[in-house]
Amino acid sequence: MTRTIAILLSCLLICTLFIACSEKELTDGNYKIEVTLSGGSGRASVESPAKIMVKGEMITATIVWSSPYYEYMLVDGVQYNPIRTEGNSTFEIPVVLDKDMAVSASTIAMSEPHLIEYTLHFNSSAIKGE
């Protein structure tokens, strides 16, 4: 019984150390990170790696779509407008690393505007300093 408890405690300690060591502490600055997009019709894409900016606990990503026809994005119910008027639609949005993020984007590529649901995933294991 004592041996079983010792083995379980050792496993718990190893798991805790593994999790603590695998979390990256990002300091303020600019980075590039792999991002994947899913959802929608499958025809749209976003530029990857994406640029992210870390300031305190806030992480903001620059999302560049494969199309110039996105009017705005919704993230957690907040609307974000494009940050430039030429080229493919580009947005700065707050992001969470290593979790699927539900976002929406309004496109005018069809005969009338459509709000399309997407999922973004930012993979911190592929983060690089800029």
GIMO-V672495 format. One record per backbone hydrogen bond with DSSP energy under -0.5 kcal/mol. NH is the residue of the N-H (numbers start at 0). CO is the residue of the C=O. Records with the same first field share a line. If there is no record, write none. Layout:
# GIMO-V672495
NH->CO  CO
This chain:
# GIMO-V672495
4->0
5->1
6->2
7->3
8->4
9->5
10->6
11->7
12->8
13->9
14->10
15->11
16->12
17->13
18->14
19->15
20->16
21->17
22->18
25->23
26->24
28->53
30->51
31->127
32->49
33->122
35->120
37->118
39->116
41->38
46->63
48->32
49->32
50->61
51->30
52->59
53->28
54->52  57
57->54
59->52
60->92
61->50
62->60  90
63->61
64->62  88
65->44
70->68  105
71->105
72->79
73->103
74->77
75->101
77->74
79->72
81->70
82->89
83->89
88->66
90->62
92->60  90
94->58
97->121
98->95
100->119
101->99
102->117
103->73
104->115
105->71
106->104  113
107->68
113->106
115->104  113
117->102
118->37
119->100
120->35
121->95  98
122->33  120
123->121
125->122
126->123
127->31
129->29
